[in-house]
């Protein structure tokens, strides 16, 4: 059952009975205070019918602006923190923006040649009467993985909240947190889950050391925590991981291999561990809560909760009410095909009664005409008990065009340097036993860390 009955995001807060908060590293906003005042300096009416860029530097300011302006503004354009300042003009023009919300950590307001510029602050002040008329606000999100000016897709509150089923009020205060930034689809989903579910939310902070972040989550009693598999692998490497005791952990954004699922179940027993499949364009397709990697073939064979899946030439395609309606701006390709299916570009293979993720169509390594999906090799490497995370990449070869190289991060129980050749040998044996010869890494490099992009995904590069 979708949340079609929600008229605006602020409606979700009006009926709250338990004390709730939104909190980042620097400030806290109590929901009761926000219900009685405004974070936008009493300027709500000025935004009526406007297309608004949300360019605040902090996630908290963005969250407050979303709550206040949904149902008032015509459009809310959510800008992630790593957006190229050189693209702001093109994005503003494509969105037909005529207003911008900033804060003290934003790009200077002079960068936006817009008639209305308002500062959002966590210091809630009285006033700010809401216009009586309600608008069906469009939520514009930027897609990732493109070069040049990012694409923008149009969602509605209904499409964004469709995956969020009504929940029974827990007998304890629910506190959500996410390693994601809420200005991207994955983090935005958690912000909405907290808002609709009567929960509090602790936000991440750019540049915050992982140990400090985990300590802050423990301090505020986080019960539900989400992130990409890469987020979780980095967290598991920190001794501070023992400070938190969530009741539910969730993964999305990357392939959740069996190793990371098993590690999380071991560390956080008896918490529930689930992984979800979603994209900015297609929305949340499904959740898997049986502890196994991949997803049941029944998900493809039978529509679930209005979501239809099909596999065409190995690529997963999705049609559902959770899908964005269209792209905004000069985008040559339609968002969906003629039947309304979004091609995700994620390659899956059926094994018995389960589909397994193989990798991205655009990330294939070509080895003398043979295809290698890096994620497939990483899933094998990550099975080794001393491996925390790995990155498989190509290296140019004059003979085959490319060869497969693996960068590997070992966990805290890894052996001394003199025994590393044995670990390398064991990893290669795992690969030889599980993979065709051309997919076995030609070399393994042990590295102290791997780069993770702003999206929370491994930063992949091409050799």
MOGI-V345657 format. One record per pair of residues at least 12 apart in sequence whose ideal C-beta (glycine too) atoms are under 10 Angstrom apart, sorted by the first residue. I is the first residue (numbers start at 1). J is the second residue. If there is no record, write none. Layout:
i = {I:I}
j = {J:J}
This chain:
i = {1:1:1:1:1:1:2:2:2:2:2:2:2:2:2:2:2:2:3:3:3:3:3:3:3:3:3:3:3:4:4:4:4:4:5:5:5:6:6:6:6:6:6:6:6:6:7:7:7:7:7:8:8:8:8:8:8:8:8:8:8:8:8:9:9:9:9:9:9:9:9:9:9:9:9:9:9:9:9:9:10:10:10:10:10:10:10:10:10:10:10:11:11:11:11:11:11:12:12:12:12:12:12:12:12:12:12:12:13:13:13:13:13:13:13:13:14:14:15:16:16:16:16:16:16:17:17:18:18:18:18:18:18:18:18:19:19:19:19:20:20:20:20:20:20:20:20:20:20:20:20:21:21:21:21:21:21:21:21:21:22:22:22:22:22:22:22:22:22:22:22:22:22:22:22:23:23:23:23:23:23:23:23:23:23:23:24:24:24:24:24:24:24:24:24:24:24:24:24:25:25:25:25:25:25:25:25:25:25:25:25:25:26:26:26:26:26:27:27:27:27:27:27:27:28:28:28:28:28:29:29:29:29:29:29:29:29:29:30:30:31:31:31:31:31:32:33:33:33:33:33:34:34:34:34:34:34:35:35:36:36:36:36:36:37:37:37:37:37:37:38:38:38:38:38:38:38:38:38:38:38:39:39:39:39:39:39:39:39:39:39:39:39:39:39:39:39:39:39:39:40:40:40:40:40:40:40:40:40:40:40:40:40:40:41:41:41:41:41:41:41:41:42:42:42:42:42:42:43:43:43:43:43:43:43:43:43:44:44:44:44:44:44:44:44:44:44:45:45:45:45:45:46:46:46:46:46:46:47:47:47:47:47:47:47:47:47:47:47:47:47:48:48:48:48:48:48:48:48:48:49:49:49:49:49:49:49:49:49:50:50:50:50:50:50:50:50:50:50:50:50:50:50:50:51:51:51:51:51:51:51:51:51:51:51:51:51:51:51:51:52:52:52:52:52:52:52:52:52:52:52:52:52:52:52:52:52:52:52:52:53:53:53:53:53:53:53:53:53:53:53:53:53:53:53:53:53:53:53:54:54:54:54:54:54:54:54:54:54:54:54:54:54:54:54:55:55:55:55:55:55:55:55:55:55:55:55:55:55:55:55:55:55:55:55:55:56:56:56:56:56:56:56:56:56:56:56:56:56:56:57:57:57:57:57:57:57:57:58:58:58:58:58:58:58:58:58:58:58:59:59:59:59:59:59:59:59:59:59:59:59:59:60:60:60:60:60:60:60:60:61:61:61:61:61:61:61:61:61:61:62:62:62:62:62:62:62:62:62:62:62:62:62:62:62:63:63:63:63:63:63:63:63:63:63:64:64:64:64:64:64:65:65:65:65:65:65:66:66:66:66:66:66:66:66:66:66:66:67:67:68:68:68:68:69:69:69:69:69:69:69:70:70:70:70:70:70:70:71:71:71:71:71:71:71:71:72:72:72:72:72:72:73:73:73:73:73:73:74:74:74:74:74:74:74:75:75:75:75:75:75:75:75:75:75:75:75:75:76:76:76:76:76:76:76:76:76:77:77:77:77:77:77:77:77:77:77:77:77:77:77:77:77:78:78:78:78:78:78:78:78:78:78:78:79:79:79:79:79:79:79:79:79:79:79:79:79:80:80:80:80:80:80:80:80:80:80:80:81:81:81:81:81:81:81:82:82:82:82:82:82:82:82:82:83:83:83:83:83:83:84:84:84:85:85:86:87:87:87:87:88:88:88:88:88:88:89:89:89:89:90:90:90:90:90:91:91:91:91:91:91:91:92:92:92:92:93:93:94:94:94:94:94:94:94:94:94:94:95:95:95:95:95:95:96:96:97:97:97:97:97:98:98:98:99:99:99:99:99:99:100:100:100:100:100:100:100:101:101:101:101:101:102:102:102:102:103:103:103:103:103:104:104:104:105:106:106:136:136:136:137:137:137:138:138:138:138:138:138:138:139:139:139:139:139:139:139:139:139:140:140:140:140:140:140:140:140:141:141:141:141:141:141:141:141:141:141:141:142:142:142:142:143:143:143:143:143:143:143:143:143:144:144:144:144:144:144:144:144:144:145:145:145:145:145:145:145:145:145:146:149:149:149:150:150:151:151:151:151:151:151:151:151:151:152:152:152:152:152:152:152:153:153:153:153:153:153:153:153:153:153:153:153:153:153:154:154:154:154:154:154:155:155:155:155:155:155:155:155:155:156:156:156:157:157:158:158:159:159:159:159:159:159:159:159:160:160:160:160:160:160:160:160:160:161:161:161:161:161:161:162:162:162:162:162:162:162:162:162:163:163:163:163:163:163:163:163:163:163:163:163:163:163:163:163:164:164:164:164:164:164:164:164:165:165:165:165:165:166:166:167:167:167:167:167:168:169:169:170:170:170:170:170:170:172:172:172:173:173:173:173:173:174:174:174:174:174:174:174:174:174:174:174:174:174:175:175:175:175:175:175:175:175:175:175:175:175:175:176:176:176:176:176:176:176:176:176:176:176:176:176:176:176:176:176:176:176:177:177:177:177:177:177:177:177:177:177:177:177:177:177:177:177:177:177:177:177:177:178:178:178:178:178:178:178:178:178:178:178:178:178:178:178:178:178:178:179:179:179:179:179:179:179:179:179:179:179:179:179:179:179:179:180:180:180:180:180:180:180:180:180:180:180:181:181:181:181:181:181:181:182:182:182:182:183:184:184:184:184:184:185:185:185:185:185:185:185:185:185:185:185:186:186:186:186:186:186:186:186:186:186:186:186:186:186:186:186:187:187:187:187:187:187:187:188:189:189:189:189:189:189:189:190:190:190:190:190:190:190:191:193:193:193:194:197:199:199:200:200:200:200:201:201:201:202:202:202:202:202:202:202:203:204:204:204:204:204:206:209:209:210:210:210:210:210:210:210:210:211:211:211:211:211:211:212:212:213:213:213:213:214:214:214:214:214:214:214:214:215:215:215:215:216:216:216:217:217:217:217:217:218:218:218:218:218:218:218:219:219:221:221:221:222:222:222:222:223:223:223:223:223:223:224:224:224:224:224:224:224:225:225:225:225:225:225:225:225:226:226:226:226:226:226:226:226:226:226:226:227:227:227:227:227:227:227:228:228:228:228:228:228:228:228:228:228:228:228:228:229:229:229:229:229:229:229:229:229:229:229:229:229:229:229:229:229:229:229:230:230:230:230:230:230:230:230:230:230:230:230:230:230:230:231:231:231:231:231:231:231:232:232:232:232:232:232:232:232:232:232:232:232:232:233:233:233:233:233:233:233:233:233:233:233:233:233:233:233:234:234:234:234:234:234:234:235:235:235:236:236:236:236:236:236:236:236:236:237:237:237:237:237:237:237:238:239:241:241:242:244:244:245:245:246:246:246:246:246:247:247:247:247:248:248:248:248:248:248:249:249:249:249:249:249:249:249:249:249:250:250:250:250:250:250:250:250:251:251:251:251:251:251:252:252:252:252:252:252:252:252:252:253:253:253:253:253:253:253:253:254:254:254:254:254:254:254:254:255:255:255:255:255:255:255:255:255:255:255:255:255:255:255:256:256:256:256:256:256:256:256:256:256:256:257:257:257:257:257:257:257:257:257:257:257:257:257:258:258:258:258:258:258:258:258:259:259:259:259:259:259:259:259:259:259:259:259:259:260:260:260:260:260:260:260:261:261:261:261:261:261:261:261:262:262:262:262:263:263:263:263:264:265:272:272:273:273:273:273:274:274:274:274:274:275:275:275:275:275:275:275:275:276:276:276:277:277:277:277:277:277:277:277:277:277:277:278:278:278:279:279:279:279:279:279:279:279:280:281:281:281:281:281:281:281:281:281:281:282:282:282:282:282:282:282:282:282:282:282:282:282:282:282:282:282:283:283:283:283:283:283:283:283:284:284:284:284:284:285:285:285:285:285:285:285:285:285:285:285:285:285:285:285:286:286:286:286:286:286:286:287:287:288:290:292:292:293:293:293:293:294:294:294:294:294:294:294:294:295:295:295:295:295:295:295:296:296:296:297:297:297:297:297:297:297:297:298:298:298:299:299:300:300:300:300:300:301:303:303:304:305:305:305:306:306:306:306:307:307:307:307:307:308:308:308:308:309:309:309:309:310:310:311:311:311:311:311:311:312:312:312:313:313:313:314:314:314:314:314:314:314:315:315:315:315:315:315:315:315:316:316:316:316:316:316:316:316:316:316:317:317:317:317:317:317:317:317:317:317:318:318:318:318:318:318:318:319:319:319:319:319:319:320:320:320:323:323:323:323:323:324:324:343:344:344:345:345:345:345:345:346:346:346:346:346:347:347:347:347:347:347:347:347:347:349:349:356:356:357:357:357:357:358:358:358:358:358:359:359:359:359:359:359:359:359:359:359:360:360:360:360:361:363:363:363:363:363:363:364:365:365:365:365:365:365:365:365:365:365:365:365:365:365:366:366:366:366:367:367:367:367:367:367:367:367:367:367:367:367:368:368:368:368:368:368:368:369:369:369:370:370:370:370:370:371:371:372:372:372:372:372:372:372:372:372:372:372:373:373:374:374:374:374:374:374:374:374:374:374:375:375:375:376:376:376:376:377:377:377:377:377:377:377:377:377:377:377:378:378:378:378:378:378:378:379:379:379:380:380:380:380:380:380:380:380:380:380:380:380:381:381:381:381:381:381:381:381:381:381:381:382:382:382:383:383:383:383:384:384:384:384:384:384:384:384:384:385:385:385:385:385:386:386:386:386:386:386:386:386:386:386:386:386:387:387:387:387:387:387:387:387:387:387:387:388:388:388:388:388:388:388:388:388:389:389:389:389:389:389:389:389:389:389:390:390:390:390:390:390:390:390:390:390:390:391:391:391:391:391:391:391:391:391:391:391:391:391:392:392:392:392:392:392:392:392:392:392:392:393:393:393:393:393:393:393:393:393:394:394:394:395:395:395:395:396:396:397:397:400:400:402:402:402:403:403:403:403:403:404:404:404:404:404:404:404:404:405:405:405:405:405:405:406:406:406:406:406:406:406:406:406:406:406:406:407:407:407:407:407:407:407:407:407:407:408:408:408:408:408:408:408:408:408:408:409:409:409:409:409:410:410:410:410:414:417:420:420:423:423:424:424:424:424:424:425:427:427:427:427:428:428:428:428:428:431}
j = {162:164:165:166:305:306:158:159:161:162:163:164:165:166:305:306:321:322:157:158:160:161:162:163:164:165:166:192:196:157:158:161:162:321:158:161:166:70:71:157:158:161:164:192:195:196:70:71:134:136:157:67:68:69:70:71:72:130:134:135:136:137:157:63:66:67:68:69:70:71:76:137:139:157:160:161:191:192:195:196:34:35:66:67:68:69:70:71:72:130:195:70:71:134:157:195:196:31:67:70:157:161:192:194:195:196:197:198:31:32:34:35:67:195:196:198:31:35:198:31:32:35:195:198:199:169:198:31:169:170:173:174:198:199:200:31:32:173:200:32:34:173:174:175:194:195:197:198:199:200:201:33:34:173:175:199:200:201:202:220:34:59:60:63:64:67:122:182:191:194:195:200:201:202:203:60:122:175:177:200:201:202:203:216:219:220:58:59:60:61:63:122:201:202:203:204:205:208:216:58:59:60:202:203:204:205:206:207:208:212:213:216:58:60:105:122:205:58:60:61:121:122:123:203:60:122:200:202:220:60:61:63:64:67:121:122:123:124:124:200:67:195:198:200:201:124:122:123:124:125:126:63:64:67:68:122:124:67:124:124:125:126:127:128:123:124:125:126:127:128:64:68:120:121:124:125:126:127:128:129:130:56:60:61:63:64:65:67:68:101:103:118:119:120:121:122:123:124:125:128:61:64:65:68:69:101:118:119:120:121:124:125:127:128:118:119:120:121:123:125:127:128:118:125:126:127:128:129:68:99:101:116:118:119:120:127:128:68:69:72:73:118:127:128:129:130:131:72:128:129:130:131:72:99:115:116:118:131:65:68:69:72:73:74:76:98:99:101:116:118:131:69:72:73:74:130:131:132:133:135:72:73:74:75:98:99:131:133:135:69:72:73:74:75:76:96:97:98:99:100:114:115:116:135:73:74:75:76:77:92:95:96:97:98:99:100:114:137:138:140:65:69:72:73:74:75:76:77:78:95:97:98:99:100:101:114:116:118:137:140:75:76:77:78:79:88:91:92:95:97:98:99:100:101:102:112:114:117:140:66:69:73:76:77:78:79:99:100:101:102:106:120:139:140:183:77:78:79:81:83:88:91:92:97:100:101:102:103:106:107:109:111:112:117:120:183:79:81:100:101:102:103:104:105:106:107:119:120:121:183:81:102:103:104:105:106:107:206:81:103:104:105:106:120:121:122:203:205:206:81:178:180:181:182:183:187:191:201:203:204:205:206:103:120:121:122:182:201:203:205:101:102:103:104:105:106:119:120:121:122:76:78:79:80:81:101:103:120:181:182:183:187:188:191:203:120:122:182:183:188:191:194:195:201:203:101:103:120:121:122:124:78:101:102:103:118:120:78:101:137:139:157:182:183:188:191:192:195:191:195:101:120:128:130:99:101:118:120:130:135:137:134:135:136:137:139:156:157:130:131:133:134:135:136:137:157:130:131:133:134:135:137:99:101:135:137:138:139:96:98:99:135:136:137:138:95:96:97:98:99:135:137:138:139:140:152:154:328:95:101:137:138:139:140:141:155:157:91:92:94:95:96:97:99:100:101:138:139:140:141:142:152:328:139:140:141:142:152:155:182:183:184:185:188:91:92:95:100:101:106:107:140:141:142:150:152:183:141:142:144:150:181:182:183:184:187:454:455:105:106:181:183:184:206:454:142:144:181:183:184:206:453:454:455:107:142:149:150:183:454:148:149:150:107:111:149:142:148:149:150:100:107:111:112:113:149:111:112:113:149:148:149:150:329:330:140:142:149:150:152:328:329:111:112:113:114:329:330:140:149:150:151:152:327:328:329:330:331:138:140:152:154:328:329:328:329:112:113:114:116:140:114:115:116:112:114:115:116:117:118:112:113:114:115:116:117:118:116:117:118:119:120:117:118:119:120:118:119:120:121:122:119:120:121:206:119:120:156:157:158:155:156:157:154:155:156:157:325:326:328:153:154:155:156:157:159:160:188:324:152:153:154:155:324:327:328:329:153:154:155:160:183:184:185:188:280:281:324:183:184:185:280:184:185:279:280:281:324:327:331:335:184:185:253:279:280:453:454:455:457:279:280:345:360:362:363:453:455:457:331:329:330:331:280:329:280:281:327:328:329:330:331:333:335:280:324:326:327:328:329:331:185:279:280:281:282:283:323:324:325:326:327:328:331:335:324:325:326:327:328:335:185:188:280:281:283:322:323:324:325:321:324:325:192:196:321:322:283:284:320:321:322:323:324:325:185:188:189:191:192:283:284:322:324:189:192:193:195:196:322:283:284:305:306:307:320:321:322:323:189:192:193:276:278:283:284:285:286:287:305:306:307:320:321:322:189:192:193:195:196:197:284:322:193:196:197:287:305:196:197:193:196:197:198:199:197:197:198:197:198:199:223:224:247:221:223:247:198:199:200:221:223:193:194:197:198:199:200:201:221:222:223:224:247:248:194:199:200:201:202:217:220:221:222:223:224:225:246:190:191:193:194:195:197:199:200:201:202:203:222:223:224:225:226:246:248:250:190:194:200:201:202:203:204:213:214:216:217:220:221:222:223:224:225:226:227:244:246:190:191:193:194:201:202:203:204:222:224:225:226:227:228:231:250:252:456:204:210:213:217:225:226:227:228:230:231:232:234:235:253:452:456:203:204:226:227:228:231:252:253:454:455:456:203:204:205:206:454:455:456:194:201:203:204:454:253:280:454:455:456:252:253:278:279:280:281:282:283:284:324:455:226:227:228:231:250:251:252:253:276:278:279:280:284:455:456:457:203:204:226:227:253:455:456:280:226:250:252:276:278:283:284:203:224:225:226:227:250:252:203:224:226:250:224:224:223:224:220:221:222:223:220:222:224:216:217:219:220:221:222:225:216:216:217:227:231:456:454:238:240:231:234:235:236:237:238:240:241:235:238:239:240:241:243:238:240:235:238:240:244:235:238:239:240:241:242:243:244:238:240:243:244:240:243:244:235:240:243:244:246:240:241:242:243:244:245:246:243:244:244:245:246:244:245:246:247:244:245:246:247:248:271:246:247:248:249:250:271:272:244:246:247:248:249:250:268:271:246:248:249:250:251:252:253:274:275:276:456:249:250:251:252:253:254:456:251:252:253:254:255:256:260:452:453:455:456:457:458:251:252:253:254:255:256:257:259:260:261:263:264:275:378:382:389:456:457:458:251:253:254:260:389:391:450:451:452:453:455:456:457:458:459:251:252:253:254:452:456:457:249:250:251:254:256:260:261:263:264:267:273:389:456:254:259:260:263:264:382:387:388:389:390:409:411:450:452:458:388:389:409:449:450:452:456:249:264:267:260:263:264:266:267:388:389:411:412:388:389:409:410:411:412:449:412:412:267:268:267:267:268:268:271:264:268:271:272:273:268:270:271:272:268:271:272:273:274:289:261:264:265:267:268:271:272:273:274:275:264:272:273:274:275:276:287:289:264:273:274:275:276:288:274:275:276:277:278:279:284:287:456:275:276:277:278:279:455:456:457:275:357:375:378:455:456:457:458:275:277:293:294:346:356:357:358:359:360:373:375:376:378:379:273:274:275:276:277:288:292:293:294:357:379:275:293:294:356:357:375:376:378:379:380:381:382:383:291:292:293:294:356:379:382:383:293:378:379:380:381:382:383:384:385:387:388:389:390:273:275:293:379:382:388:389:273:274:275:288:290:291:292:293:291:292:293:383:382:385:388:411:291:291:289:291:288:289:290:291:287:288:289:290:291:287:288:289:291:292:293:294:295:288:289:295:294:295:299:307:309:316:318:344:346:348:357:318:322:344:316:318:323:324:342:344:345:346:324:318:323:324:326:327:335:336:342:343:344:307:309:316:317:318:319:320:322:323:324:335:336:341:342:343:344:346:307:318:320:321:322:323:324:342:305:307:318:320:322:299:304:305:307:308:309:316:317:318:319:320:322:323:342:344:299:304:305:307:309:318:320:304:305:354:354:354:356:354:356:357:379:348:349:350:351:354:355:356:357:309:316:348:354:355:356:357:353:354:355:309:311:350:351:352:353:354:355:353:354:355:354:355:316:317:348:350:355:353:319:320:320:320:321:322:319:320:321:322:319:320:321:322:323:320:339:340:341:341:344:348:355:339:341:346:347:348:349:350:355:337:341:343:343:347:361:346:347:348:349:350:358:361:343:344:345:346:347:348:360:361:341:342:343:344:345:346:347:348:355:357:336:337:339:340:341:342:343:344:345:346:336:340:341:342:343:344:346:336:337:339:340:341:342:340:341:342:335:336:340:341:342:336:342:361:360:361:359:360:361:362:363:358:359:360:361:375:359:360:361:363:364:371:373:375:376:373:376:376:379:373:375:376:379:371:373:375:376:379:371:372:373:374:375:376:377:378:379:392:373:374:375:460:373:375:392:393:394:460:462:394:377:392:393:394:395:401:402:403:404:405:438:439:462:463:394:400:401:402:394:397:400:401:402:403:404:436:437:438:439:442:397:399:400:401:402:403:438:400:401:438:400:436:437:438:439:438:439:392:394:402:403:404:435:436:438:439:440:441:392:439:390:391:392:393:394:404:406:439:458:460:392:458:460:392:434:435:439:390:391:392:404:406:431:434:435:439:440:441:390:391:392:406:407:408:458:392:434:435:392:406:427:430:431:432:433:434:435:439:440:441:406:407:408:427:428:430:431:434:435:441:444:408:427:430:427:430:431:434:408:410:411:423:426:427:429:430:431:411:413:414:423:426:408:410:411:412:413:414:415:419:420:423:426:427:406:408:409:410:411:414:423:426:427:430:446:408:409:410:411:412:413:414:449:450:407:408:409:410:411:447:449:450:452:458:406:407:408:409:410:427:441:444:447:450:458:405:406:407:408:409:445:447:450:451:458:459:460:461:404:405:406:407:408:431:439:441:444:458:460:405:406:407:441:458:460:461:462:463:461:462:463:441:442:443:463:462:463:442:463:438:442:442:462:463:438:441:442:443:463:431:435:438:439:440:441:442:443:441:442:443:444:445:463:424:427:428:431:440:441:442:443:444:445:446:447:441:443:444:445:446:447:449:450:451:458:420:423:424:427:441:444:445:446:447:450:446:447:448:449:450:423:446:447:448:446:446:444:446:444:446:441:443:444:445:446:444:440:441:444:446:440:441:442:443:444:444}
